Amino acid sequence: MSLILHGVPLSPFVRKVRVVMAEKNLRYDMQTVVPYATREDYVNINPLRRIPALQDGDIIICDSAVICDYLETDHPQPPLYPAQPADRARCLWLEKYADYELAPASTFRVFFQHIVQPTLGKQADPDIISDAINNRIPPHMDYLETQLAAQQWFVNNQFSIADIAIASQLVNLQHAGYQLDQQRWPGLHSHLQRFCARTSVASLLAGEQQMVDKIKSRFEIGALPG
């Protein structure tokens, strides 16, 4: 039985899982589950009604970090987690940082307000967006720039779940129209370009961009307010 991934492509947490599966050349079916409007029976898959969730036969796994760890254990090649305990711990910390610190400022404020709110029939709040862009996001970028240093990838210069988790949040900012300041954060800027150019990512982002373009056109979403 094939893997079934529940969620929507524009979720950075779904994107994280999809990139892992693409890197590992895993086939899967995708079932649409829209955040904030999950179908009633989805509670039987995830009682929290969050995305993503993964079905592997009779096994149901929820939460992107848990799903990715499961896929790594079940399909270890190519490895996306370091073998050494200290490196693995740093990798998991950066993934957690992306999911729990970067996401609230980027996806849940900028992307949600600018892209999602109009689809829900609500006006975006420019004050929330401005606060995120000017106050909340820069400290995270400053920290991540120091963590990346002169490397191409975050942990031992090897592509890992840390890179996938962080870049997945940055992609949502990009979809919303936010561009990383190349002068202030040159490492992160280059990191995002490398991530987006990977074979496992490029085809996914092409489809996502079509979705974003349709949303912006249908709901007449203009430039991102500063």
Buried (B, 14 or more C-beta within 10 A) or exposed (E): EEBBBBBBBBBBBBBBBBBBBBBBEBEBEBBEBEBEEBEEEBEEBBEEBBBBBBBBEEEBBBBBBEBBBBBBEEBEEEBBBBEEEEBBEBBBEBBEBBBEBBBBBBBBBBBBBBBBBBBEEEEBBEEBBBBBBEEBBBEBBEEBBEBBEEEEBBBEEBBBBBBBBBBBBBBBBBBBBBEBEEEEBEBBBBBBEBBBEBEBBEEBBEEBEEBBEEBBEEEEBEEBBE
